Each structure stands twice: as C-alpha cells, then as structure tokens.
Amino acid sequence: MVTKDQRRRQLAREKFERQQQRRVQMRRKSRTRNSVIAAVLAVVVIGGGTAWGLGAFDGSDKKKDDAANAANTPSASASASTSPTAKAPDPCNKAAAGKPSTAQWKTEPKMAIDKSAKYTFTLRTTCGSIPIALDAAKAPDTVNSFKFLADKGFFDHSKCHRLVTNGIYVLQCGDPTGQGNGGPGYTIPDENLTSLGKADAQGTVTYPAGTVAMANTGQPHTGGSQFFLVYKDSPLAPSYTPFGTIDAAGLKVLTKIAGAGESTGQGDGAPNATVVIDKATVSKS
C-alpha cells in the first residue's frame, strides 16, 4: 500500500521530470530559432549591397524591399541585434477623431510659395509635436507640394507606418493608407541631392540626425507624399531629397518613438508606438 509520503514524493518526481522535459524542448526550440536568425543575418549581409542599388526608400512598400518603399525597407547593417524583444509600453496618446485622406491629384501643384521665405512644417502627432524647418530655396518643388498637401489636410489622421532601428534610423510617414504604397497621385522632381556631400566608396552619404527627406520608388523623380525623419545619423545613397530639419524638441519626440521599438523585432517594421499625425500644417514666417 502506497503511503501519503510516498505518493507525495512520486508526484514531486513526476513534476520535476515534466519540468526537465519542458526545458529540453525549450532548448531545442531556442537552437532552431538561433539557427534561423543566423541564416537570415547571413542573407542580409550577402544581399545588403544589392539592396542599396534597388532604392532605399521606395514608395511602393513591397513589405521588405530595401531602405524604403516610399521608404520601403532600408537594407540594414547586421551589426545590431535582430532578436525579437518584449514590446515596450506605448508612449503615445490616443489619436484624434477623423479619417485619413483619400484625395488624389493628376498633376503636381503650381508653384505658389515664396522661395526666399521661411516655412515650418509642423506635425502635431499623438506622440508630441515635431516642427520641421523647410528649405524652400534648395527644395522649392518639394516644399510647394508639402504646403499644398498640408493645406488640403492630406496628412491629417495618417499613421507613420514604418520605423527602422537597424543600420539606418528613420521614421517614415506621409502615406494615408498606412501601408507604404500610397501617395497624392502625382510625383515631384528630386532636389538638393548634393547638399550632403560626396558619396563614399559604398555609394552612401550621411543623412544627419534631424534630417527630413523624401521617400521614392528607387527611381529618379518618383517622390510623392511619403517622407522620412532621421533620428540618428544614417548612411544612405544620396537619392532622397533632403528638404527640412527637425529641432531638438522634435528629435526628443522621435527618440521616444524609436525607444518603443518596432513590430517585427528585426529592426524594420511598424512602430510599436501609435504614431498618428493628428494635424499637419505648413506656415510661412
């Protein structure tokens, strides 16, 4: 006859054995996951050079292009960890009521800005306000287009759909569809591409922290409404029109957004922070 003590010891032993089995299974899963990650990193390293040539910020977001489909997926350096991490708390507030724009135009708007004046592009987001000083003298077509779109409410209630935290460091916005393949229906010419200096041996220049630049399809003169905000110095091909600069307060907002991470754990995905542009304005000063 089995005593109570014997039964208790038997149950304890069975529990221990189950725990050991679970640990073995977890180790096996971990080894498999690490092997997959290592293989992915190898592909990234091998394919990185090709990605730059395809266009780092393409405006059609094929889910995983390179540096940006209209800021697709900037091909990132493999030096940063790509292991998934726990999702940080959302640092942003609830979005204002309203729906993203569905408006489209066939042609670029007529020039209506003063190229010698100062303009400020202000993004009032759920995460804080981001004022951007626009360079109308060096990127007049871009600034004129953004003023036109902002005046029409095109950016209002749209999500910033992409955050890159590996290799390059950008937040991408400007697509009312939130998918990375939307735009205003027209394109604008590239401008100001030589302002960041001569490309290095890898064909890149540094887009400094605080730079705001146009996304495109990887082909010349294909910018629309999508743009990216650089929160940390980033090496990119000199193919993306730099047209504005973010101040220190705006960079703090971007740093907060970046600190919450992105959805894939791979360094390039939707931001975990709920970044919605409640209102965008372009004002002349």
C-alpha positions in Angstrom: 0.0 0.0 0.0 1.3 3.4 -1.0 1.6 5.9 1.9 0.9 9.6 1.7 4.6 10.4 1.9 5.4 8.0 -1.0 2.6 9.5 -3.1 3.8 13.0 -2.4 7.4 12.1 -3.4 6.1 10.4 -6.6 4.1 13.5 -7.6 7.1 15.7 -6.9 9.3 13.5 -9.0 6.8 13.4 -11.9 6.5 17.2 -11.7 10.4 17.5 -11.8 10.5 15.2 -14.8 7.9 17.3 -16.6 9.9 20.4 -15.9 13.0 18.8 -17.3 11.2 17.8 -20.4 9.9 21.3 -21.0 13.5 22.7 -20.5 14.8 20.3 -23.1 12.1 21.2 -25.5 12.7 25.0 -24.9 16.5 24.5 -25.6 15.7 22.7 -28.8 13.4 25.5 -29.9 16.0 28.1 -29.0 18.7 26.3 -31.0 16.3 26.1 -34.0 15.4 29.8 -33.7 19.0 30.9 -33.4 19.9 28.9 -36.5 17.1 30.6 -38.4 18.3 34.0 -37.2 21.8 33.3 -38.2 20.7 32.3 -41.6 18.7 35.4 -42.0 21.6 37.6 -41.0 23.8 35.8 -43.5 21.3 36.6 -46.2 21.2 40.2 -45.1 24.9 40.6 -45.1 25.3 39.0 -48.6 22.3 40.8 -50.1 23.0 44.2 -48.5 24.9 45.7 -51.3 22.2 44.8 -53.8 19.5 46.4 -51.7 21.2 49.8 -51.8 21.1 49.7 -55.6 17.4 48.9 -55.6 16.5 52.2 -53.8 16.5 52.5 -50.1 13.2 54.3 -49.7 10.9 53.1 -52.4 7.3 54.5 -52.3 5.5 51.2 -53.1 6.5 49.3 -49.9 6.8 45.7 -51.1 6.8 44.7 -47.5 10.6 44.1 -47.5 12.4 46.0 -50.2 15.4 47.9 -49.0 15.7 51.2 -47.4 12.3 52.4 -48.0 9.4 51.8 -50.4 8.5 55.3 -50.3 10.7 54.2 -47.7 10.5 50.5 -48.1 13.0 48.6 -46.1 16.4 50.3 -45.7 18.8 47.4 -46.0 20.3 47.4 -42.6 23.7 46.6 -41.2 23.8 43.2 -39.5 25.7 44.6 -36.5 22.6 45.3 -34.5 20.7 42.5 -32.8 17.7 41.2 -34.7 16.3 39.0 -31.9 12.7 39.8 -31.0 12.4 41.8 -27.8 9.5 42.4 -25.5 7.1 45.1 -26.7 7.6 48.3 -24.7 4.7 50.3 -23.4 3.1 52.7 -26.0 4.4 56.1 -25.1 1.8 57.9 -27.3 -1.7 59.2 -26.8 -5.0 58.3 -28.5 -5.4 59.7 -31.9 -7.9 62.5 -32.6 -11.1 61.5 -34.3 -11.0 61.6 -38.0 -10.2 59.5 -41.1 -7.1 59.7 -43.4 -7.5 61.4 -46.7 -8.3 59.6 -49.9 -7.8 62.6 -52.2 -5.8 62.3 -55.4 -4.5 64.8 -58.0 -3.3 64.2 -61.5 -0.5 66.8 -61.6 1.9 68.5 -59.3 0.5 71.7 -57.9 1.6 75.0 -59.5 4.3 76.9 -57.7 2.7 79.1 -55.1 5.4 79.6 -52.4 8.0 82.3 -51.9 11.3 80.6 -52.5 13.1 83.2 -50.4 10.8 82.8 -47.4 11.0 80.6 -44.3 8.4 77.8 -43.9 7.7 75.5 -41.0 6.1 72.1 -41.5 4.5 71.2 -38.1 3.4 67.6 -37.4 1.1 67.5 -34.4 1.3 63.8 -33.6 -0.1 61.6 -30.9 3.5 61.3 -29.5 4.2 65.1 -29.5 4.7 68.0 -31.8 7.5 67.8 -34.4 8.3 71.2 -36.0 10.3 71.0 -39.2 12.2 74.0 -40.8 11.7 73.7 -44.6 14.3 74.6 -47.1 12.3 76.4 -49.8 15.4 77.8 -51.5 17.0 74.5 -52.2 13.9 72.3 -52.5 11.1 74.5 -53.8 9.1 71.9 -55.6 9.1 69.7 -52.5 8.2 72.5 -50.1 5.5 73.8 -52.5 4.0 70.3 -52.7 4.0 69.8 -49.0 2.3 73.1 -48.4 -0.3 72.2 -50.9 -0.9 68.8 -49.3 -0.9 70.1 -45.8 -3.4 72.9 -46.7 -5.7 70.2 -48.2 -5.5 68.1 -44.9 -3.8 65.2 -46.8 -1.6 64.2 -43.9 -4.2 64.6 -41.2 -5.1 61.3 -39.3 -2.4 59.3 -41.2 -0.1 56.8 -39.4 3.6 56.9 -39.6 3.8 53.3 -40.8 7.5 52.4 -40.7 10.3 52.5 -38.1 13.8 51.4 -38.9 16.2 50.8 -36.0 18.9 48.7 -37.5 21.6 50.1 -39.9 19.7 53.3 -40.6 17.5 55.1 -38.1 14.3 56.6 -39.6 10.6 57.0 -39.0 8.6 57.1 -42.2 5.3 58.9 -42.7 3.1 60.5 -45.3 1.0 57.7 -46.6 -2.7 58.0 -45.7 -3.2 54.3 -46.5 -0.7 53.4 -43.8 0.7 50.6 -46.0 3.7 52.3 -47.5 2.4 52.3 -51.1 0.2 55.4 -51.1 0.7 58.9 -52.4 -1.1 62.0 -53.8 -1.4 60.7 -57.3 1.4 62.8 -58.7 5.2 62.8 -58.4 7.7 65.6 -57.8 11.3 66.0 -59.0 14.3 65.2 -56.9 16.1 68.2 -55.4 19.1 69.2 -53.3 20.8 65.8 -53.7 24.3 67.1 -53.5 23.9 69.1 -50.2 25.1 66.2 -48.0 28.5 65.8 -49.7 30.2 63.3 -52.0 29.3 59.6 -51.7 31.8 57.3 -50.1 33.2 54.1 -51.6 30.0 52.3 -50.7 28.0 54.9 -52.6 26.4 56.4 -49.4 26.4 59.8 -47.7 25.4 60.5 -44.1 21.9 61.8 -43.6 22.4 63.5 -40.2 20.0 63.2 -37.3 17.3 65.8 -37.7 17.1 65.5 -41.5 13.7 65.2 -43.2 13.9 63.7 -46.7 11.7 62.4 -49.4 11.0 58.7 -50.0 10.8 57.4 -53.5 10.5 54.2 -55.6 14.2 53.9 -56.1 13.9 55.6 -59.5 14.7 59.3 -60.1 11.9 61.9 -59.6 9.4 59.5 -58.1 8.7 61.2 -54.8 5.1 61.7 -53.8 4.0 62.4 -50.2 6.0 59.9 -48.2 8.9 61.2 -46.2 11.3 60.0 -43.5 12.5 61.6 -40.3 16.1 60.7 -39.4 16.6 60.4 -35.6 20.2 59.2 -35.7 22.9 59.6 -38.3 22.1 57.2 -41.2 24.2 56.1 -44.2 22.1 56.2 -47.4 22.5 56.6 -51.1 22.2 60.3 -52.0 18.9 59.7 -53.8 16.4 61.1 -51.3 15.6 64.8 -51.4 16.6 66.4 -48.1 14.1 69.3 -47.6 13.8 70.0 -43.9 15.4 69.9 -40.4 14.0 68.9 -37.1 14.8 70.9 -34.0 16.0 69.4 -30.6 12.4 69.2 -29.2 11.3 67.3 -32.3 14.2 64.9 -32.0 13.2 64.1 -28.4 9.8 63.0 -29.7 11.4 60.8 -32.4 13.8 59.3 -29.8 10.8 58.4 -27.6 9.0 56.8 -30.6 12.2 54.8 -31.5 12.6 53.7 -27.9 9.4 51.8 -28.1 10.8 49.7 -30.9 9.1 48.2 -34.0 6.8 45.3 -34.5 8.9 42.7 -36.2 11.9 42.5 -33.8 14.1 42.5 -36.9 14.8 46.3 -37.0 12.3 47.3 -39.7 8.6 47.3 -39.3 5.6 49.2 -38.0 6.4 51.3 -34.9 5.2 49.9 -31.6 4.3 53.4 -30.6 0.9 54.6 -32.1 2.3 57.4 -34.2 -0.6 59.2 -35.9 -0.4 62.7 -37.4 -3.5 64.4 -35.9 -2.8 67.6 -37.9 -0.1 68.8 -40.3 0.4 72.4 -41.2 2.9 74.4 -43.3 3.2 78.0 -42.1 5.2 80.9 -43.5 7.3 83.1 -41.2 
